[in-house]
Amino acid sequence: MPIMGIFDIGKSAILSSQIALDVTANNIANINTPGFSRKEAVLDIPTPVKIGAGFIGRGVRVNKIRRLYDRFLENQILLQKQYLGRAEVMADVYSQVEDVFNEQQNPGLSSAMNDYFNAWHEVSNNPDELAQRTSLLKKAESLINIAKDTERALEDSREFINEDITDTVNKINGLVEKIAGLNKQIVEIEAGTSQEANDLRDKRQNLIGELSELIGFFTIEDDYGRVTIVAGGVNIVDGERFKTLSTRINSDGSMAVMYNNEDIGLRLNRGRLAGLISSYNEIGDTVLKSLRKSIASLIKETNLQHQQGYGLDGNTGRDFFGGLDIYSIDYSDGASITSATITDLTQINLHEYEIRFTSSTDYEIYDIDTDSVIASGTYTPGGTISFDGIEIVIDNDGAGPSTGDRFFISSIHNAIKDFSLNVSSTDEIAAASDSNSLPGDNTNALRIVELYQNDVADLGGSYNDFYNAIISASGSMSRASKDKLDFEERLLDEMNFRRESVSGVNLDEEAANLIRFQKAYEAGARLIKLTDELLEVIINL
């Protein structure tokens, strides 16, 4: 090898050491950067030169900048972030629900109901006294107001959830757009080379990590370095292209997450978005439905008994509370419910139903509470469908029902919304069971008091037991969600600790690398200086 080859060897040492120093400095600079993966310069031996005695090396070179990255671990972290995102929102929402039923902080529905039935007890003790009757009306009004406030608090929670769903979808759309943009940049940089755009890949991974907190998905990376993200069975990121999601309010007030014209919300099971959708539905299907059912039962049983009594004015057959009505939702493009009435209050069991069309002419009545079909029949436009004390008229709006059309029926949905007093004066309170025994007869008032003390068929227990079960359910949901959150947080912390051991920047290690590469740089420079001195000696010969 000619003496000038020593210059090349020294030069390679300086350049390689400088690159290694740059990589080390970049690691140190990004020690606190979220999602940053440590890099290292991978040194390699260039092809040696053949001389008479054999082969001799030509120095050193940087083969590539390696990103210290465990793909399997990173995918596990992404999955765990999705579980944590769901757990966080559900713990927050159920904590709010638990506060609604916290009777230790503020008098709630249980206290109001106790006061209401105690007022009936006082009327039974003094059936002809104005003071006790006036107190009963006041306690009934207080019960109505507290029931409405409780329902409103739960409905507000669901409304906030809907707003959060919209906000979360907007954040998802912003992230998928950025990820698709980084896919394009990575492909452009890496095209035609075996090197990777490490910092851009870190940036993309960090965005994918943010996305994983919001929505459940899995990723696929192609040979060009582009990532495809599949959520709810659809591609929200497809290489350099992305698809934005949207929201739509359903007929029942829930928020649908739309991909084109397809609702994918119920197909999501991880991430904040799935937690919001699940908690919205669970609040409605559990505590809110049970709350409405308890008030609907109170209205039904009180009115049925009150109708049998006589007021001081001698009248009978009067409801104490405003009556129940039927709430319905049409899931059909060709037909709608034009009439929904209660024909026999004694047959109302406070269940919710769906009328489901199995063809354009045949239907089944499905009991949601018992998960069973209770009746079936043939559809006649404008005809009446009767079941469980309810009459429904479905009218043909044009094409008529189609296979798969549904009509939701509920006698409890508006129970609290329409909760009101039907009596307007103390004389209308029917405490007596015999018009000939007025004004001192208290037997009907005693029977109403017994409603609270005895089990109610529609509730499967007493009012007090049923309401306590609602409180217990809300507390159990809150505790379970908090326990779930604690578990998911600890598991993610452990995974992040493992990631740090692989991809994290260690200052002690980087400090040692600085000294190591600095000495290598100095040695390379010394080699060039020595070669320069040898050349000078040769020239001066």
C-alpha positions in Angstrom: 0.0 0.0 0.0 1.4 3.4 -0.9 2.1 5.8 1.9 -0.8 8.0 0.9 -3.1 5.0 1.8 -2.3 5.8 5.4 -3.9 9.2 4.9 -7.1 7.5 3.7 -7.1 5.2 6.8 -6.6 8.2 9.1 -9.3 10.1 7.2 -11.8 7.2 7.5 -11.1 7.1 11.3 -11.8 10.8 11.6 -15.0 10.7 9.5 -16.4 7.6 11.2 -15.6 9.0 14.7 -17.2 12.3 13.8 -20.4 10.6 12.7 -20.4 8.4 15.8 -19.9 11.6 17.9 -22.8 13.2 16.1 -25.1 10.2 16.7 -24.1 10.2 20.4 -24.7 14.0 20.7 -28.1 13.5 19.1 -29.0 10.8 21.6 -28.0 13.1 24.5 -30.0 16.0 23.0 -33.1 13.8 22.8 -33.0 12.2 26.2 -36.3 13.8 27.1 -38.0 13.6 23.7 -41.1 11.4 24.0 -40.9 8.3 21.7 -37.2 8.8 20.8 -35.3 5.6 20.2 -31.5 5.6 20.8 -29.3 5.3 17.7 -25.9 4.0 17.3 -23.3 4.1 14.5 -22.5 0.7 13.2 -18.9 0.5 12.1 -17.7 -1.7 9.3 -14.5 -2.8 7.6 -14.2 -1.7 4.0 -13.0 -4.2 1.4 -9.3 -4.8 2.0 -6.5 -4.2 -0.5 -4.5 -7.1 -1.8 -0.7 -6.8 -1.5 2.1 -9.2 -2.1 2.0 -10.4 1.5 -1.7 -10.8 1.6 -4.6 -8.4 2.3 -4.4 -5.2 4.3 -7.3 -3.1 5.5 -8.4 0.3 4.3 -9.6 1.8 7.5 -13.1 2.0 8.8 -16.5 3.2 7.7 -20.0 3.7 9.1 -22.2 1.0 7.6 -25.5 2.4 8.9 -27.1 4.3 11.7 -29.0 1.6 13.7 -32.2 2.4 15.5 -32.5 0.4 18.7 -36.1 -0.7 18.4 -38.0 -3.8 19.5 -40.9 -4.1 17.2 -42.7 -6.8 19.3 -42.4 -4.7 22.4 -43.5 -1.5 20.7 -46.6 -3.3 19.4 -47.4 -4.5 22.9 -47.1 -1.0 24.2 -49.4 0.3 21.5 -52.0 -2.4 22.4 -51.6 -1.6 26.1 -52.1 2.1 25.5 -55.4 1.2 23.7 -56.6 -0.7 26.8 -55.5 2.2 29.0 -57.3 4.8 26.9 -60.5 2.8 27.3 -60.0 2.3 31.1 -59.2 6.0 31.7 -62.4 7.3 30.2 -64.6 4.6 31.8 -63.1 5.3 35.3 -63.8 9.0 34.8 -67.3 8.5 33.6 -68.3 5.9 36.2 -66.9 8.1 38.9 -69.2 10.9 37.8 -72.2 8.4 37.8 -71.3 7.3 41.4 -71.3 10.9 42.5 -74.8 11.3 41.2 -76.0 8.6 43.6 -73.9 9.7 46.5 -76.5 10.2 49.2 -73.9 10.9 51.8 -73.0 14.3 50.3 -76.5 15.5 49.3 -80.0 14.2 50.0 -81.0 12.1 47.0 -83.8 10.2 45.6 -83.8 7.6 48.3 -84.4 10.2 51.0 -87.0 12.0 48.9 -88.9 8.7 48.4 -88.8 7.9 52.1 -90.1 11.4 52.8 -92.9 10.9 50.2 -94.1 7.6 51.7 -93.8 9.0 55.2 -96.1 11.8 54.2 -98.6 9.2 53.0 -98.2 7.6 56.4 -99.0 10.9 58.1 -102.1 11.3 55.9 -103.2 7.8 57.0 -102.8 8.8 60.6 -104.8 12.1 60.0 -106.8 11.6 56.8 -108.9 14.7 57.2 -106.1 17.1 58.3 -105.1 19.8 55.8 -101.6 20.1 57.1 -100.7 16.5 56.4 -102.3 16.6 53.0 -100.4 19.8 52.1 -97.2 18.2 53.3 -97.8 15.1 51.1 -98.1 17.4 48.0 -94.9 19.2 48.9 -93.1 15.9 49.5 -94.4 14.6 46.1 -93.2 17.7 44.4 -89.8 17.4 46.0 -89.6 13.8 44.9 -90.5 14.8 41.3 -87.8 17.5 41.3 -85.1 15.3 42.7 -85.9 12.5 40.2 -85.7 15.0 37.4 -82.4 16.4 38.7 -81.0 12.9 39.0 -82.0 12.0 35.5 -80.7 15.3 34.2 -77.3 14.7 35.8 -77.0 11.3 34.1 -78.2 12.7 30.8 -75.7 15.6 31.1 -72.9 13.0 31.5 -74.1 11.2 28.3 -74.2 14.6 26.5 -70.6 15.3 27.6 -69.7 11.9 26.3 -71.2 12.7 22.9 -69.2 15.9 22.8 -66.1 14.0 23.8 -66.7 11.5 21.0 -66.8 14.3 18.5 -63.6 15.9 19.9 -61.8 12.5 20.0 -62.8 11.8 16.3 -61.4 15.2 15.3 -58.1 14.4 17.1 -58.0 11.0 15.4 -58.4 12.7 12.0 -55.6 15.1 12.7 -53.2 12.2 13.7 -54.0 10.0 10.7 -53.3 12.8 8.4 -49.9 13.4 9.9 -49.1 9.7 9.9 -50.0 9.4 6.2 -47.7 12.4 5.5 -44.8 10.8 7.4 -45.4 7.6 5.4 -44.8 9.6 2.2 -41.7 11.3 3.6 -40.2 8.0 4.7 -40.8 6.3 1.4 -39.2 9.3 -0.5 -36.1 9.3 1.8 -35.6 5.5 1.9 -36.3 4.9 -1.8 -33.3 3.2 -3.5 -31.3 2.8 -0.3 -31.0 0.3 2.5 -30.9 3.0 5.1 -33.8 4.0 7.2 -35.2 7.4 8.0 -34.8 6.7 11.7 -35.9 10.0 13.2 -39.0 10.2 10.9 -39.8 6.6 12.0 -39.5 7.7 15.6 -41.8 10.6 14.9 -44.3 8.4 13.2 -44.2 5.9 16.0 -44.8 8.6 18.5 -47.9 9.8 16.6 -49.1 6.2 16.4 -48.7 6.0 20.1 -50.9 9.1 20.6 -53.4 7.5 18.2 -53.4 4.3 20.2 -54.8 6.1 23.2 -57.8 7.3 21.2 -58.8 4.3 19.1 -58.1 0.6 18.9 -56.3 -0.6 15.8 -53.5 -2.8 14.4 -50.8 -1.8 12.0 -49.2 -3.4 8.9 -45.8 -2.2 7.5 -45.0 -2.9 3.9 -41.6 -3.4 2.2 -41.4 0.3 1.5 -41.7 1.4 5.1 -45.3 2.6 4.8 -47.7 1.8 7.7 -51.3 0.8 7.2 -53.6 1.3 10.2 -56.8 -0.7 10.4 -59.5 0.3 13.0 -62.9 -1.1 13.2 -62.3 -3.3 10.2 -61.5 -0.4 7.9 -58.2 1.3 6.8 -58.0 4.8 8.3 -54.4 5.0 7.1 -53.5 3.2 3.9 -49.9 4.1 3.0 -49.8 7.7 1.9 -53.6 8.0 1.9 -55.9 8.5 4.9 -59.6 8.4 5.6 -61.2 10.8 8.0 -64.0 9.6 10.4 -67.1 11.6 11.1 -69.9 11.6 13.7 -73.7 11.4 13.4 -76.4 11.7 16.0 -78.7 8.6 16.0 -82.4 8.7 16.5 -82.0 7.6 20.2 -79.5 10.4 20.9 -76.4 8.3 20.8 -73.4 9.3 18.7 -72.4 7.1 15.7 -68.8 7.0 14.4 -69.0 6.9 10.6 -66.6 5.7 8.0 -68.1 6.8 4.7 -71.8 5.8 5.4 -70.9 2.9 7.7 -71.2 3.0 11.5 -68.0 1.4 12.9 -68.4 2.6 16.5 -69.7 -0.7 17.9 -66.8 -2.6 16.2 -64.3 -0.6 18.3 -63.3 -2.3 21.6 -60.2 -0.5 22.6 -59.0 3.1 23.0 -60.7 6.2 24.4 -63.3 6.3 21.6 -64.5 2.7 22.5 -64.6 3.6 26.2 -66.8 6.7 25.4 -69.2 4.7 23.3 -69.4 1.8 25.8 -69.9 4.0 28.8 -72.6 6.0 27.0 -74.5 2.8 26.2 -73.9 1.2 29.6 -75.2 4.3 31.5 -78.3 4.2 29.4 -78.8 0.4 29.7 -78.1 0.1 33.4 -78.5 2.9 36.0 -80.5 5.3 33.8 -82.9 2.6 32.7 -83.3 1.3 36.2 -83.9 4.8 37.6 -86.6 5.4 35.0 -88.1 2.0 35.7 -88.3 2.7 39.5 -90.2 6.0 38.9 -92.4 4.4 36.2 -93.3 1.7 38.7 -94.0 4.3 41.4 -96.3 6.2 39.0 -98.1 3.0 37.9 -98.6 1.4 41.3 -99.6 4.7 43.0 -102.1 5.6 40.3 -103.7 2.2 40.2 -104.2 2.3 44.0 -105.2 6.0 44.0 -107.9 5.3 41.4 -109.6 3.0 43.8 -109.9 5.6 46.5 -112.0 8.7 47.2 -110.9 12.3 47.8 -112.5 14.6 50.3 -114.4 16.0 47.3 -116.1 12.6 46.9 -114.5 11.8 43.5 -112.8 8.6 42.6 -110.9 7.1 39.7 -108.3 9.9 39.7 -104.6 9.4 39.1 -102.3 10.9 41.7 -99.4 11.3 39.3 -99.5 12.2 35.6 -99.9 9.0 33.6 -97.3 7.0 31.7 -97.0 7.3 28.0 -95.3 5.3 25.2 -92.0 6.5 23.7 -91.0 5.1 20.3 -88.2 5.3 17.8 -88.6 4.4 14.1 -85.7 2.6 12.5 -87.3 2.5 9.0 -87.3 4.5 5.8 -90.7 3.4 4.7 -93.0 3.3 7.7 -93.5 5.0 11.1 -95.4 4.7 14.3 -98.4 7.1 14.1 -100.0 6.0 17.4 -98.7 4.4 20.6 -101.0 4.2 23.6 -101.4 2.3 26.9 -104.8 0.5 26.9 -104.5 -1.4 30.2 -102.1 -0.1 32.9 -102.4 -3.3 34.9 -100.8 -5.2 32.0 -97.8 -2.9 31.7 -94.8 -4.7 32.9 -92.3 -1.8 32.3 -90.3 -3.7 29.8 -88.9 -2.3 26.6 -89.6 -3.9 23.2 -88.7 -3.9 19.5 -91.1 -4.6 16.7 -88.8 -6.4 14.2 -89.9 -7.0 10.6 -88.6 -10.4 9.3 -90.2 -9.5 5.9 -92.2 -6.7 4.4 -95.3 -8.3 5.9 -94.3 -10.3 8.9 -93.1 -9.0 12.3 -92.0 -10.2 15.7 -92.3 -8.4 19.0 -89.0 -8.8 20.8 -88.8 -8.2 24.6 -85.4 -6.5 25.2 -85.5 -7.2 29.0 -86.1 -10.9 28.7 -84.2 -11.3 25.4 -87.1 -13.2 23.8 -89.8 -13.0 21.2 -93.2 -12.7 22.9 -95.5 -12.4 19.8 -95.6 -12.3 16.0 -98.0 -11.4 13.3 -98.7 -10.1 9.9 -98.4 -6.4 9.1 -101.5 -4.5 7.9 -100.9 -0.8 7.0 -102.7 1.3 9.5 -103.6 -1.8 11.6 -103.1 -2.2 15.3 -100.5 -4.3 17.0 -101.4 -5.1 20.6 -99.3 -6.6 23.3 -98.8 -6.3 27.1 -101.4 -3.5 27.5 -100.0 -1.5 24.6 -101.4 -0.7 21.2 -99.2 0.4 18.3 -100.3 1.7 14.9 -97.7 1.6 12.1 -98.7 3.6 9.1 -97.3 3.2 5.6 -95.3 6.3 4.6 -94.7 5.1 1.1 -92.8 1.9 0.4 -93.9 0.4 3.7 -91.6 -1.6 6.1 -88.7 -3.6 4.7 -87.0 -6.7 6.1 -84.8 -5.6 9.0 -86.9 -2.5 10.0 -87.2 -2.0 13.7 -89.5 0.1 16.0 -88.4 0.7 19.6 -91.2 0.8 22.2 -90.8 1.9 25.8 -93.2 2.8 28.6 -90.5 4.0 31.0 -88.3 6.2 28.8 -90.3 9.4 29.5 -91.4 8.4 33.0 -89.1 11.0 34.7 -89.3 13.6 32.0 -93.1 13.7 32.3 -93.2 13.0 36.0 -95.8 15.4 37.5 -98.7 15.6 39.9 -102.1 15.0 38.6 -103.9 16.2 41.8 -104.2 20.0 42.1 -105.7 20.3 45.6 -105.6 18.6 49.0 -109.3 17.5 48.6 -108.3 15.4 45.5 -106.0 13.1 47.6 -107.8 9.8 47.7 -107.1 8.6 51.2 -110.4 6.8 51.7 -111.6 3.6 50.1 -115.3 4.2 50.8 -117.2 7.4 49.9 -119.5 6.7 52.8 -116.7 6.9 55.3 -115.4 10.3 54.5 -113.6 12.3 55.8 -112.0 10.0 58.4 -111.4 6.9 56.2 -107.6 6.2 55.8 -107.7 2.7 54.3 -106.6 3.7 50.8 -103.8 5.8 52.2 -102.6 2.8 54.1 -102.6 0.6 51.0 -100.4 3.2 49.3 -98.0 3.1 52.2 -97.9 -0.7 51.9 -96.6 -0.2 48.3 -93.4 1.0 49.7 -93.2 -1.6 52.4 -94.0 -4.6 50.2 -92.3 -6.1 47.1 -93.4 -4.8 43.7 -93.7 -7.4 41.0 -92.3 -5.2 38.2 -89.2 -4.5 40.3 -88.7 -7.9 41.9 -88.4 -6.3 45.3 -89.3 -3.2 47.3 -88.7 0.3 46.1 -86.0 0.7 48.7 -84.2 -2.5 47.7 -84.5 -1.7 44.0 -83.0 1.8 44.4 -80.3 0.5 46.7 -79.4 -1.9 43.9 -79.0 1.0 41.5 -76.7 2.7 44.0 -74.8 -0.5 44.5 -74.5 -1.0 40.7 -73.1 2.5 40.2 -70.6 2.0 43.0 -69.6 -1.4 41.6 -69.0 0.0 38.1 -66.9 2.8 39.5 -64.8 0.6 41.7 -64.3 -2.0 39.0 -63.3 0.7 36.5 -60.8 2.2 38.9 -59.3 -1.2 39.6 -59.1 -1.8 35.9 -57.4 1.6 35.4 -54.8 0.8 38.1 -54.0 -2.5 36.5 -53.6 -1.1 33.0 -51.4 1.8 34.3 -49.1 -0.6 36.1 -48.8 -2.9 33.1 -48.0 0.0 30.8 -45.4 1.3 33.3 -43.7 -2.0 33.2 -43.7 -2.2 29.4 -42.3 1.4 29.2 -39.6 0.4 31.6 -38.7 -2.5 29.4 -38.7 -0.2 26.4 -36.3 2.2 28.1 -33.9 -0.6 28.7 -33.8 -1.2 24.9 -34.5 2.1 23.3 -33.9 4.6 26.0 -30.9 6.9 26.3 -28.5 6.2 29.1 -26.4 9.3 30.0 -23.6 7.2 31.5 -23.3 5.1 28.4 -23.4 8.1 26.1 -20.8 9.9 28.2 -18.5 6.8 27.8 -19.2 6.8 24.0 -18.2 10.5 23.8 -14.8 9.8 25.3 -14.3 6.6 23.2 -15.1 8.3 19.9 -13.2 11.4 20.9 -10.1 9.3 21.5 -10.6 7.5 18.2 -11.0 10.9 16.4 -7.7 12.1 18.0 -6.0 8.9 17.1 -7.0 9.3 13.5 -5.8 12.9 13.5 -2.5 11.8 15.0 -2.2 9.2 12.2 -2.6 11.8 9.5 -0.1 14.1 11.3 2.4 11.2 11.4 1.9 10.4 7.8 2.5 14.1 7.0 5.9 13.9 8.9 6.9 10.7 7.0 6.1 12.4 3.6 8.2 15.4 4.7 11.2 13.1 5.5 10.8 11.4 2.1 10.6 14.6 0.2 13.7 16.0 2.0 15.8 13.0 1.2 
